[in-house]
Amino acid sequence: MSQLEQRVISPSRGLKGDIVVPGDKSISHRAIMFASLAEGTSRIRGLLRGEDCMSTLAAFRQMGVQVKEAGDCLLIEGRGIRGLQEPGDVIDCGNSGTTMRLMSGILAAQPFFSVLTGDRYLRQRPMGRILTPLLGMGAEISGRENGTKAPLAIRGGMLRAGEYHSPVSSAQVKSAVLLAGMQVEGETRVFEPHLSRDHSERMLRCFGVDIRSFEGGASVCGPVILKGRDIDVPGDISSAAFFMVAALITPGSELLLKNVGVNPTRSGIIDILQQMGGQITLLNQRELSGEPVADLLVKYSPLRGIEIGGDLVPRAIDEFPVVSVAAVFAEGETLIREAKELRVKETDRIAAVCDTLGKIGGLVEPLEDGMRIQGTGTLHGGLVNSFGDHRIAMSMAVAAQAATGAITIADTGCTATSFPNFWDLLEQVNH
């Protein structure tokens, strides 16, 4: 499908059914990376086959990692933490910030030269936040605009362990530093203002790494050895969020979302929607490969506006575009603060949300670090642009479910980066 293709989404009369969302994108990236760095074979089930994760897989193939399909599983023959080969060409990270930022941490300590680039959107995203701590460990990395933009040229080599106090709560920053630190002698510690998602720490433990979590951060003593193992990837809560909000705002809806990861560092979206009055029930709670998982029963609910800030923000940072849609259909005002991170995602998501919702009747005021949204209970049809951001595109499709007219969304091919079958599932639950 052309990335610039547009779709017309009509209002729904209710969403019903049981669905399984794709595997978690963050966990899928890490499963590929850690399996490639492990000794022995890893079998990965439930891997997200979106474009972002395929960029990560292609990168490790360029460095000599063997990958085989085995039914619904992916078999990865790990090369060990010192077994990667120098890539013969530039590594293309596509649209994936996770690939570029975490790979920078891995490659900074590898004994070879590499270059990371990406599509036109990724090349505009800030990389200085990961380069600062890596350069402090002795890394040799250069890039456009004084090293703040890709392409990034990395001359890998011996680094030194250290301590980094991150000014932002970012799993990508924390992971990049830990992935560099686990390859060097000594203890590397990362501190952050609020706890960010901890998928790296959980999965590294599954691969046998002694990684420590403490209040305010995490640490690892290197060098480490990773051992290949079987990994089950749960459904992505960020993908489930679109169907959660769609069901909550569309009268007559009831959805069961199966096998969704509910890691407490990621489940802020559930807390936010429940605080707004949403009926969301966690069923069949269990654990898969170190990650908590549940089935989510979601029913249409009258919502109310709330204030969102503090430690809820990093636990729901990717879900704020669709939270904004829920806020439009809530009674009263919703205030989102301390979310300046939204300005450096695939696009400036504060500006994008204000633009798209504003064009279809939403009352959204941009703030430097968030948004003020007046609940009007309604949106009308119209034409909006995704700005090449998959979460903006899908959020507008959710808005269309409860709007008074059809919404035309331009540039919808970007949804393939994280949710390749989104449009099929949306059609499946519409009756």
C-alpha positions as CSV (number, residue, x, y, z in Angstrom):
1,M,0.0,0.0,0.0
2,S,1.3,3.5,-0.8
3,Q,2.3,5.4,2.3
4,L,0.4,8.4,1.0
5,E,-2.9,6.5,0.5
6,Q,-5.9,7.9,2.2
7,R,-8.9,6.1,3.9
8,V,-12.4,7.2,4.5
9,I,-13.7,5.9,7.9
10,S,-17.4,6.1,8.6
11,P,-19.1,6.2,12.1
12,S,-19.7,2.9,13.8
13,R,-23.0,1.6,15.3
14,G,-21.0,-0.3,17.9
15,L,-17.9,-2.4,18.1
16,K,-18.3,-6.0,19.3
17,G,-16.2,-9.2,19.4
18,D,-13.0,-10.8,20.5
19,I,-9.7,-9.8,19.0
20,V,-6.0,-10.4,19.4
21,V,-3.7,-7.4,18.8
22,P,-0.2,-7.8,17.3
23,G,2.8,-8.6,19.5
24,D,4.3,-5.8,21.6
25,K,6.6,-3.6,19.4
26,S,9.0,-2.7,22.3
27,I,9.3,-6.3,23.4
28,S,9.7,-7.6,19.8
29,H,12.6,-5.2,19.1
30,R,14.4,-6.4,22.3
31,A,13.7,-10.0,21.6
32,I,15.5,-9.7,18.2
33,M,18.4,-7.7,19.6
34,F,19.0,-9.9,22.7
35,A,18.6,-13.2,20.8
36,S,21.2,-11.9,18.3
37,L,23.6,-11.1,21.1
38,A,23.0,-14.4,22.9
39,E,24.9,-17.6,22.7
40,G,22.8,-20.4,21.2
41,T,19.4,-20.5,19.5
42,S,16.3,-18.4,20.6
43,R,12.8,-19.2,19.5
44,I,10.5,-16.2,19.5
45,R,6.7,-16.6,19.3
46,G,4.2,-13.8,18.8
47,L,6.8,-11.4,17.2
48,L,5.3,-8.2,15.7
49,R,6.0,-8.4,11.9
50,G,5.6,-4.6,11.5
51,E,8.1,-2.5,9.5
52,D,9.8,-1.2,12.5
53,C,10.7,-4.6,13.9
54,M,11.7,-5.8,10.5
55,S,14.2,-3.0,10.3
56,T,15.8,-4.3,13.5
57,L,15.8,-7.8,12.1
58,A,17.4,-6.7,8.8
59,A,20.1,-4.8,10.8
60,F,21.3,-7.9,12.6
61,R,21.1,-10.0,9.4
62,Q,23.6,-7.4,8.0
63,M,25.9,-8.2,10.9
64,G,25.9,-12.0,10.3
65,V,23.0,-13.2,12.4
66,Q,21.1,-16.2,10.9
67,V,17.3,-16.1,11.1
68,K,14.9,-18.9,10.1
69,E,11.1,-19.1,10.0
70,A,9.6,-22.1,11.9
71,G,5.8,-22.0,11.6
72,D,4.6,-19.1,13.7
73,C,8.0,-18.8,15.4
74,L,11.3,-17.1,14.5
75,L,14.5,-18.9,15.2
76,I,17.5,-16.7,15.8
77,E,21.0,-18.2,15.9
78,G,22.8,-15.8,18.3
79,R,26.4,-14.8,17.7
80,G,27.3,-13.9,21.2
81,I,28.0,-10.4,22.5
82,R,31.4,-10.3,20.6
83,G,30.3,-12.2,17.5
84,L,28.7,-9.5,15.3
85,Q,30.3,-8.8,12.0
86,E,31.0,-5.3,10.6
87,P,28.1,-4.5,8.2
88,G,29.1,-4.1,4.6
89,D,26.6,-1.2,4.1
90,V,24.7,1.5,5.9
91,I,22.1,0.1,8.3
92,D,18.6,1.5,7.4
93,C,16.4,1.8,10.5
94,G,13.4,2.9,8.5
95,N,11.0,4.8,10.7
96,S,12.1,3.1,13.9
97,G,13.5,5.3,16.6
98,T,13.8,2.3,18.9
99,T,16.1,0.5,16.3
100,M,18.4,3.5,15.9
101,R,18.6,4.5,19.6
102,L,19.1,1.0,21.1
103,M,21.4,-0.1,18.2
104,S,23.6,3.0,19.0
105,G,24.2,1.6,22.5
106,I,25.0,-1.8,21.1
107,L,27.3,-0.7,18.3
108,A,29.2,1.9,20.3
109,A,31.0,-0.9,22.1
110,Q,31.5,-3.2,19.1
111,P,35.0,-3.3,17.5
112,F,34.0,-2.0,14.1
113,F,32.6,0.9,12.1
114,S,28.9,1.3,11.3
115,V,26.4,3.9,10.0
116,L,22.8,4.2,11.0
117,T,20.2,6.1,8.9
118,G,16.5,6.1,8.5
119,D,13.6,7.5,6.5
120,R,12.9,11.3,6.2
121,Y,10.9,11.3,9.4
122,L,13.5,9.4,11.5
123,R,16.3,11.6,10.2
124,Q,14.6,14.6,11.8
125,R,14.2,13.1,15.2
126,P,16.6,14.1,18.0
127,M,19.4,11.6,18.8
128,G,21.4,13.9,21.1
129,R,19.7,12.4,24.2
130,I,21.4,9.1,23.6
131,L,24.7,10.4,22.2
132,T,25.3,12.5,25.4
133,P,25.6,9.5,27.8
134,L,27.3,7.3,25.2
135,L,29.9,10.0,24.4
136,G,30.4,10.3,28.2
137,M,31.3,6.6,28.2
138,G,34.0,7.2,25.5
139,A,32.0,6.4,22.4
140,E,33.0,7.9,19.0
141,I,29.7,8.9,17.3
142,S,29.1,11.7,14.9
143,G,26.1,12.9,13.0
144,R,24.3,15.8,11.4
145,E,23.7,19.0,13.3
146,N,26.5,18.4,15.8
147,G,25.6,14.8,16.3
148,T,22.0,15.4,17.1
149,K,20.5,14.0,13.9
150,A,20.9,10.9,11.8
151,P,22.7,9.5,9.8
152,L,25.0,8.5,12.7
153,A,28.5,7.3,12.1
154,I,29.7,5.0,14.9
155,R,33.4,4.0,15.3
156,G,32.9,1.3,17.9
157,G,35.5,0.4,20.5
158,M,36.3,0.0,24.2
159,L,34.1,2.1,26.4
160,R,34.2,2.8,30.2
161,A,31.5,2.0,32.7
162,G,29.9,5.0,34.3
163,E,26.9,6.7,35.9
164,Y,24.4,8.7,34.0
165,H,21.6,10.9,35.4
166,S,19.1,11.3,32.6
167,P,17.1,14.5,32.5
168,V,14.2,12.6,30.9
169,S,12.4,9.4,31.7
170,S,13.0,7.4,28.5
171,A,13.3,3.7,28.1
172,Q,15.3,4.2,24.9
173,V,17.9,6.4,26.7
174,K,18.1,4.0,29.7
175,S,18.3,0.9,27.4
176,A,21.0,2.4,25.1
177,V,23.2,3.1,28.1
178,L,22.6,-0.3,29.7
179,L,23.3,-2.1,26.4
180,A,26.6,-0.3,26.0
181,G,27.4,-0.9,29.7
182,M,26.8,-4.6,29.6
183,Q,29.6,-5.0,27.1
184,V,32.3,-3.2,29.2
185,E,34.2,-3.9,32.4
186,G,32.6,-2.6,35.5
187,E,29.2,-1.3,36.7
188,T,27.1,1.1,34.6
189,R,24.2,2.9,36.4
190,V,21.3,4.9,34.9
191,F,19.1,7.2,36.9
192,E,15.8,8.8,35.6
193,P,13.2,11.2,37.1
194,H,10.3,8.7,36.8
195,L,10.4,5.0,36.2
196,S,10.2,4.4,32.4
197,R,9.2,1.1,30.8
198,D,11.3,-1.8,32.0
199,H,11.1,-4.3,29.1
200,S,14.9,-4.3,28.6
201,E,15.5,-5.2,32.3
202,R,12.9,-7.9,32.3
203,M,14.0,-9.5,29.1
204,L,17.7,-9.3,29.8
205,R,17.0,-11.3,33.0
206,C,15.3,-13.9,30.9
207,F,18.5,-14.2,28.9
208,G,20.5,-14.7,32.1
209,V,21.9,-11.2,32.7
210,D,22.2,-10.0,36.3
211,I,20.6,-6.6,35.8
212,R,19.5,-4.6,38.9
213,S,16.5,-2.3,39.2
214,F,16.4,0.2,42.0
215,E,14.3,3.2,42.9
216,G,15.2,5.8,40.3
217,G,17.0,3.6,37.9
218,A,18.8,0.4,36.9
219,S,22.4,-0.9,36.7
220,V,24.4,-3.7,35.1
221,C,27.9,-5.1,35.6
222,G,29.7,-6.0,32.4
223,P,30.8,-7.8,30.5
224,V,27.9,-10.2,30.5
225,I,26.9,-13.4,28.6
226,L,23.4,-13.9,27.2
227,K,22.1,-17.4,26.7
228,G,19.6,-18.2,24.0
229,R,16.0,-19.0,25.1
230,D,12.4,-19.2,24.1
231,I,10.4,-15.9,24.3
232,D,6.7,-15.4,24.1
233,V,5.8,-11.8,23.0
234,P,2.4,-10.6,24.5
235,G,0.0,-8.3,22.6
236,D,1.0,-4.7,22.5
237,I,-1.0,-2.5,25.0
238,S,-0.2,0.5,22.8
239,S,-2.1,-1.2,19.9
240,A,-4.9,-2.4,22.2
241,A,-5.3,1.3,23.4
242,F,-7.0,2.2,20.1
243,F,-9.6,-0.4,20.4
244,M,-10.1,0.3,24.1
245,V,-10.9,4.0,23.4
246,A,-13.0,3.1,20.4
247,A,-15.2,0.8,22.5
248,L,-15.4,3.3,25.4
249,I,-16.6,6.2,23.2
250,T,-18.9,4.3,20.8
251,P,-22.4,3.5,22.2
252,G,-23.3,-0.2,22.1
253,S,-19.7,-1.4,22.1
254,E,-18.2,-4.4,24.0
255,L,-14.8,-5.8,23.1
256,L,-12.6,-8.5,24.6
257,L,-8.9,-7.9,23.8
258,K,-7.0,-11.1,24.4
259,N,-3.4,-11.7,25.6
260,V,-2.4,-8.0,26.1
261,G,0.8,-7.1,28.0
262,V,-0.1,-5.2,31.2
263,N,3.4,-4.4,32.4
264,P,2.9,-1.7,35.1
265,T,5.5,0.6,33.4
266,R,3.2,0.5,30.3
267,S,-0.3,0.2,31.7
268,G,-0.8,3.9,32.4
269,I,-3.4,4.0,29.6
270,I,-5.6,1.6,31.6
271,D,-5.3,3.7,34.8
272,I,-6.1,6.9,32.8
273,L,-9.2,5.5,31.1
274,Q,-10.5,4.0,34.4
275,Q,-10.0,7.3,36.1
276,M,-12.1,8.8,33.3
277,G,-14.9,6.3,34.2
278,G,-14.1,3.7,31.6
279,Q,-15.3,0.2,32.2
280,I,-12.1,-1.9,31.7
281,T,-11.8,-5.3,33.5
282,L,-8.6,-7.4,33.6
283,L,-9.4,-11.1,33.2
284,N,-7.2,-14.2,33.2
285,Q,-4.1,-12.4,34.5
286,R,-0.8,-14.4,34.1
287,E,2.8,-14.1,33.1
288,L,4.7,-14.7,29.8
289,S,8.5,-14.6,29.6
290,G,8.7,-12.3,32.6
291,E,5.9,-10.0,31.4
292,P,2.4,-9.7,33.0
293,V,-0.4,-10.4,30.6
294,A,-4.3,-10.2,30.8
295,D,-7.4,-10.3,28.7
296,L,-9.2,-6.8,28.7
297,L,-13.0,-6.6,28.7
298,V,-14.0,-3.1,27.6
299,K,-17.5,-1.7,27.4
300,Y,-19.0,1.7,26.3
301,S,-18.9,4.2,29.2
302,P,-19.7,7.8,29.8
303,L,-16.3,9.5,30.4
304,R,-15.3,12.5,32.5
305,G,-12.3,14.8,32.1
306,I,-9.3,14.4,34.4
307,E,-5.8,15.9,35.0
308,I,-2.9,13.8,33.8
309,G,0.8,14.3,34.9
310,G,3.6,13.0,37.0
311,D,4.6,9.4,36.8
312,L,1.5,8.5,34.7
313,V,3.1,10.3,31.7
314,P,6.0,7.9,31.0
315,R,3.7,5.0,31.6
316,A,1.4,6.2,28.8
317,I,3.5,8.4,26.6
318,D,2.7,6.6,23.3
319,E,-1.0,6.6,24.0
320,F,-1.7,10.3,24.4
321,P,-2.9,10.8,20.9
322,V,-5.8,8.4,21.4
323,V,-6.3,9.6,25.0
324,S,-6.9,13.0,23.5
325,V,-9.7,11.5,21.4
326,A,-11.3,10.0,24.5
327,A,-11.0,13.4,26.2
328,V,-13.1,15.0,23.4
329,F,-15.9,12.6,24.2
330,A,-15.6,13.1,28.0
331,E,-17.6,15.5,30.1
332,G,-15.5,18.5,31.3
333,E,-11.9,19.4,30.8
334,T,-8.9,17.1,30.5
335,L,-5.5,18.6,31.2
336,I,-2.3,16.8,30.1
337,R,0.9,18.2,31.6
338,E,4.6,17.2,32.0
339,A,4.4,15.5,28.6
340,K,6.9,17.6,26.6
341,E,8.3,14.3,25.3
342,L,5.4,14.2,22.9
343,R,7.1,16.9,20.8
344,V,9.9,14.6,19.8
345,K,8.1,11.5,18.7
346,E,7.5,10.4,15.1
347,T,6.1,13.9,14.7
348,D,5.4,16.7,17.2
349,R,2.4,14.9,18.6
350,I,1.1,17.9,20.5
351,A,0.9,20.0,17.3
352,A,-0.4,17.0,15.3
353,V,-3.2,16.2,17.8
354,C,-4.3,19.9,17.9
355,D,-4.3,20.2,14.1
356,T,-6.2,17.0,13.4
357,L,-8.8,17.2,16.2
358,G,-9.2,20.9,15.5
359,K,-10.2,20.2,11.9
360,I,-13.0,17.9,12.9
361,G,-14.5,20.0,15.8
362,G,-12.3,19.3,18.7
363,L,-11.4,22.1,21.2
364,V,-7.7,21.4,21.9
365,E,-5.3,24.0,23.2
366,P,-1.6,23.2,22.9
367,L,0.6,23.8,25.9
368,E,4.4,23.7,25.9
369,D,4.3,20.4,27.8
370,G,0.9,19.0,27.0
371,M,-2.7,19.9,26.0
372,R,-5.9,21.3,27.4
373,I,-8.9,19.5,25.9
374,Q,-12.5,20.6,26.3
375,G,-15.0,17.7,26.2
376,T,-17.7,18.5,23.7
377,G,-19.0,15.0,23.3
378,T,-18.9,15.2,19.5
379,L,-16.8,15.4,16.4
380,H,-17.8,16.0,12.8
381,G,-16.5,14.6,9.6
382,G,-13.7,16.1,7.6
383,L,-10.2,15.7,6.1
384,V,-7.2,15.2,8.4
385,N,-3.5,14.3,7.8
386,S,-1.5,11.7,9.8
387,F,1.8,13.6,9.2
388,G,3.3,10.1,8.6
389,D,2.7,9.2,12.2
390,H,1.1,5.8,12.7
391,R,-0.5,6.7,16.1
392,I,-2.0,9.9,14.7
393,A,-3.5,7.9,11.8
394,M,-5.0,5.2,14.1
395,S,-6.3,7.8,16.6
396,M,-8.2,9.6,13.8
397,A,-9.7,6.2,12.8
398,V,-10.9,5.8,16.4
399,A,-12.3,9.3,16.4
400,A,-14.3,8.4,13.3
401,Q,-16.1,5.6,15.2
402,A,-18.1,8.1,17.3
403,A,-18.1,11.1,15.0
404,T,-21.3,12.4,13.3
405,G,-19.8,12.0,9.8
406,A,-17.0,10.2,7.9
407,I,-13.4,11.2,8.5
408,T,-10.9,11.1,5.6
409,I,-7.4,10.3,6.8
410,A,-4.5,11.1,4.5
411,D,-1.2,9.2,4.6
412,T,-2.4,6.0,6.3
413,G,0.3,3.6,5.1
414,C,2.4,4.5,8.1
415,T,0.2,2.2,10.3
416,A,2.3,-0.7,9.0
417,T,5.2,0.3,11.2
418,S,3.4,-0.9,14.3
419,F,0.0,-2.4,13.5
420,P,-0.1,-4.0,10.0
421,N,-3.6,-5.5,10.3
422,F,-5.2,-2.5,12.1
423,W,-7.7,-1.7,9.4
424,D,-8.7,-5.4,9.0
425,L,-9.4,-5.7,12.7
426,L,-11.3,-2.4,12.8
427,E,-13.6,-3.7,10.1
428,Q,-13.9,-7.1,11.8
429,V,-15.4,-5.6,15.0
430,N,-17.7,-3.2,13.3
431,H,-21.2,-4.7,12.9
